[in-house]
């Protein structure tokens, strides 16, 4: 099972597609190390995220507590404070770190509302590499404003000797935003084809399966059904800053329990969890993020191996590319059917002053009041 610990909703980025930074949590209310000590060991991938996790003063202690509990420990960061990760990487060089980059310097800074953010991240990746980091990379949210730069960001990552993780525009309670829609789904999806081909041309098996993951992103962008059914609550879960445990970070009607008040086994075997898993089985949202896709692609019998469908696709299309042929995207993607969506303009917050509102304290409200938007649709 994979687990994401959303350690804080505080964030020093001002992204146009995520409003966590408008809704920061108070440090005294955020999930504690004592609470996280109740987590069992044996997780496959454990991602420490936010908000921005480097804003937690106890980040090194959080890592010390969580690192032994998973095969792979990951930190998802905006990369604006790389110096705070240096001592962590020196202690645990195999921790996976991803810095958010949304295109070239001007584009990334505009989308993320970060003055000089791009250069800080680039210097930060090099800093962590010099500190001994062995699993470093960038993460990019594909959207209309940066889709044409997708392959260039991938090439930049390769030049730096690091990885590129991709996701795409979507809605989630974690973002306090439910109006993220593409302006031109087909144009954005077509840009992803070039990345898939570039990944298949490499000699890295990991990239070949990332190509398949990006095929799923095309389906998501176009509003099509998922390539593989979701396994939220069974193969992955989320812990939010108030210690509430969720099947996923999209639907706010899929609670599993609260780690501060319950043990992990009690949560996973509760009536509340069983009720949420029934909703997952009937879910019609087409989410396809790294967490939901990676777990869906795994074999049920041998989790370190892929299921047959992604394996077959990878073998067939790696062979085609190796023979000098193009991937036959028309055989997999139906561009004649594209989901309609409302046109909701996004704006850059770079250089703007926006008032933040502290999210109400734990214990005084229900999870439903923590996430007042309630409806999050990804089609």
Secondary structure, 3 states (H helix, E strand, C coil): CEEEEECCCCCCCCCCCCCHHHCCCCHHHCCCHHHHCCCCCCEEEEEEECCCHHHCCCHHHHHHHHHCCEEEEEEEECCCCCHHHHHHHHHCCCCEEEEECCCCHHHHHHHHCCCCHHHHHHHHHHHHHHCCCCEEEEEEEECCCCHHHHHHHHHHHHHCCCEEEEEECCCEHHHCECCCCCCCHHHHHHHHHHHHHHHHCCCCHHHHHHHHHHHHHHHHHHCCCCCCCCCECCCEEEECCCCEEECCCCCCCCEEEECCCCCHHHHHCCHHHHHHHHHHHCCCCCCCCHHHHHHHHECCCCCCCECHHHHHHHHHHHHHHHCCCCCCHHHCCCCCCCCCCCCCCCCCCCCCCCCCCCCCCECCECHHHHCCCCCCCCC
